[in-house]
Amino acid sequence: MIDTSQIDRAFGLALRLQVALYSHDVQMDALLFESGRVAVPVGPGLVAVTDGEHIWWPAPRPGRHGRPRWAVYRTPALAAVRLAAQRLPQEGDRCALPR
């Protein structure tokens, strides 16, 4: 059984992230996972996830020895700045899938 207070915290943090991203002209939805975590898709191949305490997503560059790294933040405002910078530019209309 999922703890509803954890879902409330996750949605609350996701909402604060959405508001912060909106100030960077990024609009998106929030999606609830069965685990109680909330996903915030920011752009093609870029999805932030929150559990109500942390916000994380794959970092743009691999770590040591080519291993994947994760960007992890606690504050929605700073996470929004980093996500907006990592997001693909819209003016180029670079699509993840071939047309």
ZILINMO-V807333 format. One record per backbone hydrogen bond with DSSP energy under -1.0 kcal/mol. CO is the residue of the C=O (numbers start at 1). NH is the residue of the N-H. E is the energy in kcal/mol with one decimal. If there is no record, write none. Layout:
BEGIN
((CO;NH;E) (CO;NH;E))
END
This chain:
BEGIN
((3;7;-1.6) (4;8;-2.4) (5;9;-2.1) (6;10;-2.5) (7;11;-3.0) (8;12;-2.3) (9;13;-2.4) (10;14;-2.4) (11;15;-2.6) (12;16;-2.1) (13;17;-2.1) (14;18;-2.5) (15;19;-2.3) (16;20;-2.2) (17;21;-2.8) (18;22;-2.2) (19;23;-1.1) (21;24;-1.9) (21;26;-1.9) (22;25;-1.8) (31;39;-3.2) (33;36;-1.8) (37;33;-3.3) (38;50;-2.4) (39;31;-2.8) (40;48;-2.2) (43;46;-2.4) (46;42;-2.8) (46;43;-1.6) (48;40;-3.4) (49;56;-2.5) (50;38;-2.5) (54;51;-1.2) (55;73;-3.0) (56;49;-2.7) (57;71;-2.9) (63;66;-1.5) (64;67;-1.9) (67;63;-3.8) (69;59;-2.3) (71;57;-1.5) (73;55;-3.1) (75;79;-2.2) (76;80;-2.6) (77;81;-1.7) (78;82;-2.2) (79;83;-2.9) (80;84;-2.7) (81;85;-1.7) (82;86;-1.7) (83;87;-1.7) (90;93;-1.4))
END
